[in-house]
Every structure is written in structure tokens, then in C-alpha cells.
């Protein structure tokens, strides 16, 4: 039974090695561990009802020995098991017992003790912030807890094995060092302490190279330090090591190699000579000044190319070019550098300084550099005389000589080389010259300055012609002039000046004074240079002034005298009368001339012009002229009735109205008409008349025309009667108006027409074999000298009957005739 129980406990201990509390079944009684050491286990349990004491038994697992038994009163709820074996698993059973010794409840746990207490072999410090601890390993320990304590402060660290260096400590400080072993059961008690002191802190160096062959080292005081050791050696291992011991906080190493990297090591030591931490620092000495400095000047770019021999240990170089207060710099890591943006006409002092991380060398001795001269200024260009240009300028610093380039706009270029400050050049009119001045010295040519252009006065126009195109207008033309932008044509006369400005090569001068001599010139003009006023001129006389007609007088119907005011003694005057009928001219060098053979009835516009060797004037203002109307060529008088005469005539040129007049001692007949005919009444028959006609124009001009006399026709007879003369015969009787007139009798009827013409001096006429039973119209008319009978005498109507033997007068009827009043009588022939 005991063996089985023992095996069971071992198994349980292996499975529940870390288990701290096991509850008894159905009792609520439990046991817990709250601390473990190498030889002790600290337990607690709850109060169990009815229990008067508690019994705790600890049995080592896998270890031969007697169990450990402990009793506790009912008021004690925790207890300590001591005198246990380190690093051993125990089966611990707790029982609650009443006052009768009966076990009321029980519980059991498995718990291991901590490993045995370690022993520190040694503790020492090699660095100011750490202590190294060494100890022998403890069986069963899985790790260790180290503690370094200084007063109230301490540092702990858990490690796996020995040795261990504890860091984060204070320099030159005494610490108490303890160690505890650890396993899954807990921690052992602290080991006996060992004292250990950290070494001195390393001095913190501040290092510089004040010169190319020295290094200065300084540091702050180190706590508890009695002195310091500082050593220096080339980092490449060459040469010997230098070492200095000092109680100061600075020192200087001299006679070092320039531009060389050195390693400096320093530490502090105590009064016992114990060294502290060391501090290592690499420091390079500053470089030596570069050698063999060369300066080359680039005149085109105004920059200097500086080169030198490299200095040992130099990392970069700085080139300084100084001119007065101006300093230009150039930095590089190579052995040459370009200094840009130099100023012309300046002297620079160039030096080179080498740099590394230690500092700079001394500047090299300055090398003088004179730059190219600046472009000349205050350039003036003058045309001191026609065809010569004078170019002058101000001298410039470092300018040894000057070259002036003059290029004309046709591409031709000339130059002048001089050590003075002016040059002369030939020039021509109408050209633009582009002028630039350069200064030179050994460094080269100055930069291009301002390029000046100078335009000479334009040339005078060629092929100059002035032509008079009218009495007050001159057409001026010329060939183009080189350099001319605008031309000014100027005509100067005694009454004033006329100007014409144009870019064309022709100009018309108008509104000039007539009969005036002008001096005409064409001047060329350019905006850059103005006018060329040296051009030749020409004298041109304008045409005579227009004559002014003062009067026109009528010397005869077709002769007109024209008078004007003469204003030019050299002029010949031509007067022209212009109309639909044609042109008529007269010429005179005086102040009047006569136009002859002007046609009647015509309207003219009369003007005059003057001609001279200079030209012809404009026509004068026209004066209207009208000749009297023409007399009609043909005039015809026709007697319409015994007292009315019709007059007609051909049209008279220029006539608008006509006045015709018939005049005799017995009286006058007149009419005024627009037509070319007229009826005149109150004419006395058988009377001689004088005939006249007046042709009147629209303006009232009158021509009196006289024609051949006119005789009115003879008077018609009166008392015309008819008498029967036997069978079928009739006698016509009348009273004559003049016995010297011959008459003619006409009878007209439906059965025939009958005529009789008596001898001169008779006043009757007989007609035989006239049929009766008819009505006859009877007219007795005078006969003119030419044998013509008048047709306007009165007509009478008679009826000739066959009923009786005698002719009787029947009933008479009165008719109104268009030209005269007639009586109609009925005549019966018995």
C-alpha cells in the first residue's frame, strides 16, 4: 500500500509540479503556497468549520527520508515548513482535525523548493559603467537573479549562467553584489554579498588641430581621478607613439605631420594607479597650404581658372579672389577651380586655402591677376564735317590700346587701331554705321559694350524734275535718295512757302500763286538724322493768273468787244465764245479783243485764258452772251376774208415771241404771239400796207425785221342781182368797188356749174342756157392781176323756176355764213 501510494505521489508531483492549490473533494478546504526558498515553503489555508487544529505533512518525492510533520492551532491559518532539502519536490498534505481527533477535511499539493544558495567567486569592474560577477553553478537552478546595490538604489538582472557583466552602473561607485538561484519552485535566499567598485569614467576629449603640425586635446575633470594618460599615434601605424601623463585637463602635441590622421587615446587613473575607461578619438591635422598656384584667365567668360599642387590630407580647397572690398570664392575637392563673374578692368589677388575636417591651412601667397579692360564708355560720334565721322570715348582701366569697328549697313566694315581715345572715319550720305569700341591688354579683349549706330544725313534726291501741270499746280518728281524715309518738297515764292511731305518720290504742289516764280527744292529726311538741307533747287514760274472779264459790249449785231483786266505783261490772252452754234475766238496781248461774225439767236459762254512761256492760266469765270434773235427768212401773207389777213413766218433762231405789224395811211393792224403765225383783222381791202416783224428773245433782246409791202385784195362787189335774159339766160349784175378791177362770176347748181367773166370796166355778166328748176349759188369775185379770183366774197342763193316767163324774187331766207352774212333769195323764172 505504501509503495503504491508513493508511486502515485511521484506521478502526481510530476504532473502538477507547478500546482499551488488543490481543493479537497466536496469539502471546500484548500492549501496554497505564497513563498518558497531553498529550505522553506510558506503555506496558507482557510479556516475550516469545526476544526480545532491543523496538521501539515511534507514528504520528499524521490528522496529517502522521514516526512516532516507540523501542527497548528485552529487560530493559525498559515505556516512555514523549514529544514527542507533544496531543489526537492515535496508532497504536502494538510488536514483539518476536530477536538476529538477526527479528520474533518484534507487537501494535498505538490511543491518544489528553490535551488541552493549560490556562492560568488569574484566581482570586479573593467568599465566605469559595469561590474563582472563570477559564481559556481547551483544544481537545479534554471536562472539567477543578480543585484547590485548602492545605498538606496539597486540594479537587478536575471541571467542564465556565470559570468555576467552588469551594466548601467555609475562610474567610481562601490556596490554590494548578491545573487539568488531560481527554478520553477522559486528563488533561493541571497548569497553572501561581495563588494565591487566601478572604475573611473573615461575623459570626454575635445580635439582640434590649431595648426597643420599640432593637435590640441582638452577634457573636463573626471570624478575621483588623480591623473590622466593621453597617447597619440598615426592611424596608419607609421611613426612612433607619443604619450603624456598629466594632472591637467589639456595638452598639445606638436611637430606632427600636416594633413595626417592621428588616433588619440586617453584614460583617468586613481590615486592607487587604477586606470579607468579609455576614450579613443581620431583627429586629422589641418593641411598645409597648397603649392605651385597657377592662375589662367578666360577673357571671353570673365573667369579665372586656378590650379595648384594637392596638399596632403586636404579634403577641399577654397579659392579667394579679392579686389578691394569685393571677394569672390570658389570651393572644390579637386586641384583646380574656376572663379566666375570676375569684373572687367579690375586687379584681383588670388589665394588658395586647403581644408579638411580639422580646419584650414594658411592661405597661399596671393597671385595678382589683372582682368581684361571694361568696354569703353562715353562714346560719342560726330560728323565733324561732311563725309567724316569722329568717334571718341573715355579711357578705361588697364586699357593698353583700342580698336574701333565701323560697319555700314551694306556690310562693308573698317576698323581703327589706336592708343588714343578717338578715331576718324570717312562716311557717305544715307548710310547707317554700326560702331563698337573695344579695349585691349595682355589679358585680352574687353567685353562687347554698347553698339552705337549713327545714321548720316540722307542723300539728296537725284533726277529732280518740276513740271507745271496747271496754272497753280507743279508736279515734282525725283529718283529715290539713299537713307531717305520722307521727302520734303518746298516751294518758296514772294508771297510765302508751300510745303509737301511724303514718302513717295513725287509730290504735287497745288494752290500755288499764279504768275509767280517759285524756288523749288526737294529735301530728304530721316528720323535718325533729320533733313538734308544742302540739296539743289530749281526756279519754276507758275502760269498766268486767270483773266477777269470786266465788260462785254455790242459793237454791231454780230460784233462783240470783250474787255478784261490784264495781270501779266508776258501773257497773250485768248477769248472764246462757246455755244451750240460753235466756237469763236479772238486773241490779244492787251486788255480787249473783238469777236466778229457771231450768229444771231445764239447763246454763248464767254471766257478768257492767258498764255505765257510758263504755261496757260485757268479760264476766267464765264460771262453769258446772247445775240439778238434771227429774223424769219420766210413771211407769207394770206387774205382770209375781206378784212382778215393770215400772216405766217419761219422760226427765227433765238426768238421766243413775235410782234407783226401791217401799217397804211388808213390804219394799223398788229399782233403779239408765241406762234409763228398770226391773224390780223380790220384790214381795209384794196389797200397797200408796209409789213414789219419784231423777233424777241426770252431775255428781251429784239430784232426788227422789215419785209416787202403788202396790198390787200380788191373789195367784193355789192348789189349782186340776177335778171332773166330770155329763154334759159340770166344776167348777173353788181356794183363794182373799183372800175379798174375785173370780176368773175360763178353759179353753182345741182344741174351744173356756170362761169362768166365780163370785160374790164363792166359791172354785169350774162350766162345763157342755164337750166331752170334748180337752186344756184352765185358768187361775184374780183380777179387779181395774176388771174386769181378771191374766194371770200359773199355767196347768194337763187332758185330758178320754170313756171313763168319772168324771173321774180321769191321768199328770202337769211343764213349765217362763217365768213360773211348772206341773203338767200328764191328767184322764179316764169
VEXPANU-215841 format. One record per residue (C-alpha): x, y, z; residue in three letters. Coordinates in steps of 0.02 Angstrom, whole numbers, padded with zeros to 5 digits, always signed. Layout:
BEGIN
XYZAla...
REM end
This chain:
BEGIN
+00000+00000+00000Unk+00139+00117+00045Unk+00232+00079-00113Unk+00078+00109-00221Unk+00044+00269-00131Unk+00222+00326-00154Unk+00216+00294-00341Unk+00053+00387-00352Unk+00126+00536-00264Unk+00276+00538-00380Unk+00163+00536-00531Unk+00056+00674-00461Unk+00210+00776-00419Unk+00274+00760-00595Unk+00108+00812-00672Unk+00068+00954-00552Unk+00239+01020-00511Unk+00179+01198-00526Unk+00011+01172-00447Unk-00004+01277-00287Unk-00178+01238-00227Unk-00282+01079-00231Unk-00460+01078-00164Unk-00520+00926-00067Unk-00670+00844-00140Unk-00836+00909-00079Unk-00758+00999+00071Unk-00703+01170+00010Unk-00540+01152+00110Unk-00385+01208+00012Unk-00198+01238+00034Unk-00091+01370-00055Unk+00094+01419-00062Unk+00140+01603-00051Unk+00330+01592-00042Unk+00471+01466-00069Unk+00657+01468-00026Unk+00793+01340-00038Unk+00744+01259+00129Unk+00572+01332+00168Unk+00395+01328+00099Unk+00269+01456+00160Unk+00087+01396+00163Unk-00087+01465+00199Unk-00261+01389+00210Unk-00436+01445+00251Unk-00523+01419+00417Unk-00623+01258+00415Unk-00783+01246+00517Unk-00771+01129+00667Unk-00582+01112+00656Unk-00486+01136+00818Unk-00313+01107+00741Unk-00225+01082+00576Unk-00090+00956+00531Unk+00030+00979+00388Unk+00141+00839+00321Unk+00281+00864+00189Unk+00354+00710+00107Unk+00503+00724-00014Unk+00468+00643-00181Unk+00603+00528-00250Unk+00708+00559-00096Unk+00730+00437+00050Unk+00694+00518+00218Unk+00565+00547+00352Unk+00416+00657+00318Unk+00409+00823+00403Unk+00257+00846+00517Unk+00192+01010+00587Unk+00038+01051+00696Unk-00054+01216+00702Unk-00194+01278+00813Unk-00364+01323+00746Unk-00321+01507+00752Unk-00167+01486+00644Unk-00210+01492+00457Unk-00034+01493+00385Unk+00129+01409+00424Unk+00309+01379+00370Unk+00393+01215+00332Unk+00580+01231+00364Unk+00735+01121+00360Unk+00685+01059+00188Unk+00805+00995+00057Unk+00846+01123-00080Unk+00786+01089-00258Unk+00669+00948-00199Unk+00486+00912-00241Unk+00376+00887-00089Unk+00202+00815-00074Unk+00118+00923+00057Unk-00043+00867+00141Unk-00149+00975+00255Unk-00286+00904+00371Unk-00422+00992+00469Unk-00448+00898+00637Unk-00584+00924+00767Unk-00561+00920+00950Unk-00592+00732+00953Unk-00451+00700+00833Unk-00565+00662+00689Unk-00506+00724+00518Unk-00641+00835+00451Unk-00559+00877+00285Unk-00394+00858+00198Unk-00305+00927+00043Unk-00137+00896-00044Unk-00020+00993-00157Unk+00149+00963-00242Unk+00282+01098-00217Unk+00469+01107-00255Unk+00596+01201-00150Unk+00712+01331-00230Unk+00890+01285-00279Unk+01031+01302-00155Unk+01108+01473-00118Unk+01246+01518-00244Unk+01419+01574-00189Unk+01504+01723-00278Unk+01681+01683-00327Unk+01731+01858-00379Unk+01660+02027-00431Unk+01765+02159-00522Unk+01749+02311-00636Unk+01837+02341-00802Unk+01723+02477-00866Unk+01657+02627-00775Unk+01475+02577-00802Unk+01486+02389-00768Unk+01540+02254-00644Unk+01577+02074-00693Unk+01518+01937-00572Unk+01575+01754-00571Unk+01499+01608-00468Unk+01485+01419-00467Unk+01331+01342-00543Unk+01196+01280-00423Unk+01109+01112-00462Unk+00930+01134-00517Unk+00946+01319-00549Unk+00870+01374-00713Unk+00922+01557-00693Unk+00999+01680-00571Unk+00949+01849-00503Unk+01096+01970-00479Unk+01078+02128-00375Unk+01200+02275-00366Unk+01154+02394-00226Unk+01224+02565-00186Unk+01137+02640-00037Unk+00952+02651-00076Unk+00974+02620-00262Unk+00999+02450-00336Unk+01006+02366-00506Unk+00940+02189-00538Unk+00961+02074-00685Unk+00911+01892-00720Unk+01041+01786-00810Unk+01059+01606-00861Unk+01236+01567-00806Unk+01404+01636-00749Unk+01494+01751-00781Unk+01384+01905-00808Unk+01427+02090-00829Unk+01302+02207-00751Unk+01290+02371-00846Unk+01207+02538-00819Unk+01308+02572-00662Unk+01386+02734-00604Unk+01573+02763-00627Unk+01689+02756-00474Unk+01548+02689-00362Unk+01555+02550-00230Unk+01419+02418-00249Unk+01361+02267-00141Unk+01334+02119-00257Unk+01218+01971-00212Unk+01149+01826-00314Unk+00998+01710-00296Unk+00967+01548-00390Unk+00796+01518-00470Unk+00698+01367-00526Unk+00513+01333-00554Unk+00483+01322-00369Unk+00553+01493-00326Unk+00709+01591-00278Unk+00843+01546-00154Unk+00898+01664-00016Unk+01027+01795-00069Unk+01205+01741-00070Unk+01332+01824+00045Unk+01371+01994-00035Unk+01532+02043-00119Unk+01589+02224-00134Unk+01650+02291-00302Unk+01687+02466-00363Unk+01667+02528-00543Unk+01822+02604-00621Unk+01840+02789-00667Unk+01744+02860-00814Unk+01838+02897-00972Unk+01880+03079-01002Unk+01775+03153-01145Unk+01901+03230-01263Unk+01884+03389-01362Unk+02014+03384-01501Unk+02066+03511-01631Unk+02212+03549-01744Unk+02261+03730-01717Unk+02396+03718-01849Unk+02449+03598-01983Unk+02580+03516-01866Unk+02489+03514-01699Unk+02339+03437-01611Unk+02263+03512-01454Unk+02172+03395-01332Unk+02063+03451-01187Unk+01934+03370-01072Unk+01830+03401-00920Unk+01883+03339-00747Unk+01837+03158-00708Unk+01762+03112-00538Unk+01887+03029-00421Unk+02028+03046-00549Unk+02204+03079-00485Unk+02283+03097-00658Unk+02267+03064-00844Unk+02362+02971-00978Unk+02349+03030-01161Unk+02433+02942-01306Unk+02440+02990-01492Unk+02493+02889-01645Unk+02470+02897-01832Unk+02316+02798-01879Unk+02410+02710-02019Unk+02532+02641-01891Unk+02683+02734-01958Unk+02799+02825-01841Unk+02808+02814-01653Unk+02676+02836-01519Unk+02678+02991-01410Unk+02613+02976-01231Unk+02588+03106-01097Unk+02536+03087-00913Unk+02463+03241-00834Unk+02354+03302-00694Unk+02294+03446-00804Unk+02141+03438-00916Unk+02226+03488-01081Unk+02387+03467-01179Unk+02456+03498-01355Unk+02551+03378-01467Unk+02670+03469-01585Unk+02788+03429-01730Unk+02656+03321-01812Unk+02636+03284-01996Unk+02515+03403-02087Unk+02354+03330-02152Unk+02381+03164-02064Unk+02254+03062-01968Unk+02304+03025-01788Unk+02222+02912-01657Unk+02215+02987-01480Unk+02178+02877-01329Unk+02153+02946-01152Unk+02103+02875-00981Unk+02100+02932-00799Unk+02180+02839-00652Unk+02150+02839-00467Unk+02267+02880-00327Unk+02304+02693-00324Unk+02351+02700-00506Unk+02200+02600-00562Unk+02157+02653-00739Unk+01980+02694-00787Unk+01891+02683-00951Unk+01987+02744-01102Unk+01921+02864-01237Unk+01982+02849-01416Unk+01969+02990-01543Unk+02033+03006-01722Unk+02092+03178-01770Unk+02175+03240-01928Unk+02296+03383-01928Unk+02245+03530-02035Unk+02326+03531-02209Unk+02475+03629-02265Unk+02448+03772-02389Unk+02441+03712-02571Unk+02596+03740-02675Unk+02629+03799-02853Unk+02470+03902-02876Unk+02437+03944-03059Unk+02306+04067-03123Unk+02242+04065-03302Unk+02117+04198-03360Unk+01974+04162-03481Unk+01937+04331-03558Unk+01783+04275-03654Unk+01693+04213-03499Unk+01772+04334-03374Unk+01829+04194-03260Unk+01993+04132-03188Unk+02049+03950-03187Unk+02157+03922-03033Unk+02260+03762-03010Unk+02386+03701-02879Unk+02479+03550-02812Unk+02368+03448-02695Unk+02406+03464-02508Unk+02422+03308-02401Unk+02263+03269-02307Unk+02163+03409-02387Unk+01984+03364-02422Unk+01926+03528-02502Unk+02002+03689-02562Unk+01937+03866-02564Unk+01999+03994-02689Unk+01977+04177-02646Unk+01995+04317-02773Unk+01996+04486-02687Unk+01981+04657-02765Unk+01957+04793-02637Unk+01804+04751-02534Unk+01743+04627-02665Unk+01784+04445-02632Unk+01742+04301-02747Unk+01758+04121-02688Unk+01765+03952-02769Unk+01760+03786-02673Unk+01815+03618-02742Unk+01882+03448-02691Unk+01997+03438-02842Unk+02160+03527-02878Unk+02084+03663-02986Unk+01938+03781-02978Unk+01854+03911-03088Unk+01815+04080-03014Unk+01671+04153-03114Unk+01594+04326-03128Unk+01755+04425-03124Unk+01738+04607-03161Unk+01823+04687-03307Unk+01954+04820-03276Unk+02000+04751-03104Unk+02153+04679-03019Unk+02121+04526-02911Unk+02234+04444-02782Unk+02207+04257-02788Unk+02248+04139-02642Unk+02207+03957-02606Unk+02164+03882-02437Unk+02158+03693-02404Unk+02028+03619-02287Unk+01996+03455-02201Unk+01891+03403-02052Unk+02024+03476-01937Unk+02020+03651-02009Unk+02106+03754-02141Unk+02282+03789-02195Unk+02354+03961-02207Unk+02310+04048-02371Unk+02442+04038-02505Unk+02536+04193-02554Unk+02420+04298-02663Unk+02443+04292-02851Unk+02400+04452-02945Unk+02275+04439-03088Unk+02229+04585-03199Unk+02069+04557-03297Unk+02027+04621-03469Unk+01980+04805-03479Unk+01798+04854-03475Unk+01711+04910-03632Unk+01745+05094-03663Unk+01605+05213-03613Unk+01554+05391-03651Unk+01565+05352-03835Unk+01519+05500-03944Unk+01500+05506-04132Unk+01508+05669-04226Unk+01506+05715-04408Unk+01638+05849-04390Unk+01624+05888-04575Unk+01527+05814-04719Unk+01594+05642-04758Unk+01696+05623-04598Unk+01649+05540-04434Unk+01741+05569-04271Unk+01722+05431-04140Unk+01786+05470-03964Unk+01774+05383-03794Unk+01839+05386-03616Unk+01995+05288-03568Unk+01971+05132-03461Unk+02075+05047-03326Unk+02207+04927-03390Unk+02166+04975-03571Unk+02330+04973-03668Unk+02257+05009-03839Unk+02087+05022-03927Unk+02009+04956-04087Unk+01855+05038-04163Unk+01750+04939-04286Unk+01634+05032-04404Unk+01515+04929-04510Unk+01395+05008-04633Unk+01225+04935-04668Unk+01284+04874-04838Unk+01404+04753-04750Unk+01567+04847-04775Unk+01673+04855-04616Unk+01828+04957-04574Unk+01924+04974-04412Unk+02046+05089-04325Unk+02184+05035-04203Unk+02246+05170-04085Unk+02316+05200-03912Unk+02221+05365-03905Unk+02038+05393-03869Unk+01974+05447-04039Unk+01970+05389-04220Unk+01922+05468-04387Unk+01822+05379-04523Unk+01759+05426-04694Unk+01570+05418-04714Unk+01441+05433-04851Unk+01266+05504-04852Unk+01117+05392-04819Unk+01211+05255-04727Unk+01187+05187-04552Unk+01352+05144-04470Unk+01362+05020-04326Unk+01505+05070-04213Unk+01584+04969-04072Unk+01741+05009-03972Unk+01849+04876-03888Unk+01992+04899-03764Unk+02138+04776-03757Unk+02275+04725-03637Unk+02378+04568-03608Unk+02227+04479-03535Unk+02129+04501-03695Unk+01988+04600-03770Unk+01858+04695-03670Unk+01678+04633-03672Unk+01563+04698-03806Unk+01493+04862-03747Unk+01351+04960-03820Unk+01343+04952-04009Unk+01305+05126-04071Unk+01225+05164-04235Unk+01249+05328-04323Unk+01148+05373-04473Unk+01219+05504-04588Unk+01106+05630-04669Unk+01008+05556-04814Unk+01070+05590-04989Unk+00991+05723-05097Unk+00862+05659-05222Unk+00926+05637-05399Unk+00842+05666-05568Unk+00744+05810-05494Unk+00606+05873-05609Unk+00471+06004-05584Unk+00332+06014-05714Unk+00189+06138-05714Unk+00031+06037-05740Unk-00093+06179-05716Unk-00088+06363-05681Unk-00069+06337-05494Unk-00002+06159-05484Unk+00175+06094-05506Unk+00210+05907-05517Unk+00381+05871-05438Unk+00466+05702-05458Unk+00638+05632-05417Unk+00737+05473-05401Unk+00743+05389-05229Unk+00880+05451-05113Unk+00979+05329-05007Unk+00936+05343-04824Unk+00782+05448-04852Unk+00623+05400-04761Unk+00520+05554-04803Unk+00544+05692-04930Unk+00500+05874-04904Unk+00462+05974-05059Unk+00473+06160-05027Unk+00417+06297-05146Unk+00469+06473-05092Unk+00384+06620-05176Unk+00374+06804-05137Unk+00205+06779-05056Unk+00251+06631-04946Unk+00309+06450-04940Unk+00216+06292-04991Unk+00268+06125-04913Unk+00234+05946-04963Unk+00291+05797-04857Unk+00279+05620-04925Unk+00372+05456-04926Unk+00340+05437-05112Unk+00459+05503-05243Unk+00334+05625-05315Unk+00238+05770-05246Unk+00108+05887-05313Unk+00119+06068-05258Unk-00053+06141-05278Unk-00136+06305-05237Unk+00019+06399-05291Unk+00006+06583-05332Unk-00018+06614-05517Unk+00104+06724-05611Unk+00234+06690-05476Unk+00412+06625-05485Unk+00449+06491-05354Unk+00613+06420-05297Unk+00577+06232-05278Unk+00688+06108-05187Unk+00667+05929-05126Unk+00749+05888-04959Unk+00770+05710-04898Unk+00729+05669-04718Unk+00768+05526-04599Unk+00705+05507-04422Unk+00880+05473-04359Unk+00967+05623-04436Unk+00832+05744-04493Unk+00836+05840-04657Unk+00974+05861-04782Unk+00956+06045-04821Unk+01102+06053-04942Unk+01004+05991-05094Unk+00998+06097-05253Unk+00840+06191-05304Unk+00755+06246-05464Unk+00659+06404-05513Unk+00486+06370-05584Unk+00363+06504-05639Unk+00179+06468-05625Unk+00057+06503-05764Unk-00025+06675-05779Unk-00172+06713-05670Unk-00345+06689-05740Unk-00406+06849-05826Unk-00558+06936-05754Unk-00682+06992-05889Unk-00738+07165-05843Unk-00859+07208-05983Unk-00937+07144-06144Unk-01002+07274-06266Unk-01103+07252-06426Unk-01022+07344-06569Unk-01139+07275-06704Unk-01268+07134-06714Unk-01130+07007-06744Unk-00983+07101-06668Unk-00943+07092-06481Unk-00799+07177-06389Unk-00732+07089-06232Unk-00633+07188-06101Unk-00530+07113-05959Unk-00402+07163-05829Unk-00226+07121-05885Unk-00110+07049-05750Unk+00038+06982-05845Unk+00138+07081-05970Unk+00211+06924-06048Unk+00042+06841-06073Unk-00062+06828-06230Unk-00249+06823-06197Unk-00370+06714-06292Unk-00557+06747-06279Unk-00676+06608-06326Unk-00862+06617-06354Unk-00930+06442-06337Unk-01107+06394-06384Unk-01213+06269-06479Unk-01176+06362-06637Unk-00990+06331-06616Unk-00834+06421-06555Unk-00774+06596-06594Unk-00604+06660-06538Unk-00507+06820-06530Unk-00329+06849-06467Unk-00242+07000-06393Unk-00091+07044-06287Unk-00184+07195-06220Unk-00342+07201-06117Unk-00478+07183-06251Unk-00520+07096-06414Unk-00669+07087-06532Unk-00772+06934-06579Unk-00846+06952-06753Unk-00971+06858-06860Unk-01067+06792-06712Unk-01229+06711-06770Unk-01395+06785-06721Unk-01510+06698-06599Unk-01371+06608-06510Unk-01315+06593-06328Unk-01131+06592-06287Unk-01020+06570-06134Unk-00877+06691-06149Unk-00714+06656-06055Unk-00534+06709-06070Unk-00367+06624-06037Unk-00192+06691-06027Unk-00041+06605-06103Unk+00141+06637-06066Unk+00303+06537-06082Unk+00266+06469-05907Unk+00100+06394-05959Unk-00082+06427-05978Unk-00195+06500-05846Unk-00359+06430-05792Unk-00507+06500-05886Unk-00587+06655-05818Unk-00760+06648-05749Unk-00880+06632-05895Unk-00991+06778-05942Unk-01153+06734-06032Unk-01181+06816-06203Unk-01339+06812-06306Unk-01356+06881-06483Unk-01520+06956-06544Unk-01643+06833-06619Unk-01635+06800-06805Unk-01767+06873-06921Unk-01876+06740-07000Unk-01820+06705-07175Unk-01994+06673-07247Unk-02151+06776-07216Unk-02317+06737-07304Unk-02474+06843-07300Unk-02639+06761-07348Unk-02802+06858-07351Unk-02932+06754-07265Unk-03078+06872-07281Unk-03102+07041-07350Unk-03048+07116-07181Unk-02941+06974-07109Unk-02765+06926-07164Unk-02664+06775-07103Unk-02477+06804-07083Unk-02356+06656-07057Unk-02168+06650-07049Unk-02024+06533-07024Unk-01949+06515-06850Unk-01821+06645-06804Unk-01672+06570-06710Unk-01671+06633-06532Unk-01843+06712-06540Unk-01975+06669-06411Unk-02113+06792-06461Unk-02153+06892-06617Unk-02241+07059-06649Unk-02308+07080-06829Unk-02374+07246-06894Unk-02468+07297-07055Unk-02474+07485-07073Unk-02554+07601-07201Unk-02617+07779-07203Unk-02787+07708-07167Unk-02730+07625-07006Unk-02625+07490-06922Unk-02651+07306-06882Unk-02538+07220-06753Unk-02524+07055-06659Unk-02403+06985-06524Unk-02388+06796-06520Unk-02283+06646-06465Unk-02326+06554-06627Unk-02255+06581-06799Unk-02419+06638-06871Unk-02548+06773-06835Unk-02722+06831-06895Unk-02735+07018-06921Unk-02911+07096-06929Unk-02977+07265-06979Unk-02888+07255-07145Unk-02951+07378-07275Unk-02975+07295-07443Unk-02883+07362-07590Unk-02753+07450-07481Unk-02560+07447-07485Unk-02478+07405-07319Unk-02298+07405-07253Unk-02253+07241-07166Unk-02136+07230-07013Unk-02095+07095-06883Unk-02004+07101-06719Unk-01919+06941-06654Unk-01900+06947-06464Unk-01789+06828-06363Unk-01828+06756-06193Unk-01718+06889-06112Unk-01799+07030-06209Unk-01672+07054-06349Unk-01765+07116-06505Unk-01729+07108-06691Unk-01836+07218-06804Unk-01867+07137-06973Unk-01936+07229-07125Unk-02017+07140-07274Unk-02090+07184-07444Unk-02252+07289-07441Unk-02422+07203-07445Unk-02578+07254-07542Unk-02744+07190-07480Unk-02861+07112-07606Unk-02990+07213-07702Unk-03157+07241-07619Unk-03300+07122-07660Unk-03438+07198-07765Unk-03605+07242-07690Unk-03785+07241-07752Unk-03772+07073-07841Unk-03936+07038-07934Unk-03996+06913-08063Unk-04107+06954-08214Unk-04184+06838-08342Unk-04124+06861-08519Unk-04249+06763-08620Unk-04260+06578-08628Unk-04140+06498-08513Unk-04025+06652-08492Unk-03977+06752-08340Unk-03885+06915-08316Unk-03789+06943-08156Unk-03770+07124-08106Unk-03665+07206-07968Unk-03596+07371-07911Unk-03405+07371-07932Unk-03291+07439-07795Unk-03166+07498-07922Unk-03193+07518-08107Unk-03016+07457-08141Unk-03049+07289-08067Unk-03101+07137-08164Unk-03230+07018-08093Unk-03276+06839-08113Unk-03449+06764-08086Unk-03482+06584-08034Unk-03650+06495-08025Unk-03656+06325-07946Unk-03809+06213-07951Unk-03854+06031-07947Unk-03878+06029-08134Unk-03715+06115-08175Unk-03588+06249-08139Unk-03577+06406-08242Unk-03447+06546-08254Unk-03437+06711-08341Unk-03302+06845-08343Unk-03352+07014-08414Unk-03234+07133-08493Unk-03143+07255-08385Unk-03248+07403-08334Unk-03416+07311-08349Unk-03524+07277-08197Unk-03629+07135-08266Unk-03609+06965-08345Unk-03728+06854-08445Unk-03749+06666-08433Unk-03851+06578-08567Unk-03930+06407-08572Unk-03949+06390-08386Unk-04067+06252-08337Unk-04219+06306-08242Unk-04294+06216-08096Unk-04133+06221-07994Unk-04056+06318-07849Unk-03894+06410-07887Unk-03759+06483-07776Unk-03696+06646-07852Unk-03525+06722-07810Unk-03452+06878-07892Unk-03266+06893-07852Unk-03131+07017-07901Unk-02988+06944-08004Unk-02809+06982-07956Unk-02676+07039-08075Unk-02613+06861-08080Unk-02783+06800-08133Unk-02832+06727-07966Unk-03005+06754-07903Unk-03045+06785-07724Unk-03141+06654-07631Unk-03205+06750-07484Unk-03337+06862-07568Unk-03520+06835-07511Unk-03624+06698-07590Unk-03805+06716-07638Unk-03929+06576-07674Unk-04062+06593-07806Unk-04198+06473-07860Unk-04231+06471-08047Unk-04405+06403-08083Unk-04487+06356-08248Unk-04665+06408-08205Unk-04673+06583-08281Unk-04599+06694-08414Unk-04515+06815-08300Unk-04389+06799-08160Unk-04461+06852-07994Unk-04395+06871-07821Unk-04469+06745-07707Unk-04463+06723-07522Unk-04293+06758-07450Unk-04211+06668-07305Unk-04066+06736-07203Unk-03916+06618-07163Unk-03768+06642-07050Unk-03608+06612-07152Unk-03444+06576-07067Unk-03357+06720-07152Unk-03495+06843-07202Unk-03682+06869-07189Unk-03777+06815-07344Unk-03959+06828-07403Unk-04042+06684-07488Unk-04172+06730-07614Unk-04288+06622-07713Unk-04299+06675-07893Unk-04444+06614-08002Unk-04424+06604-08190Unk-04591+06624-08268Unk
REM end
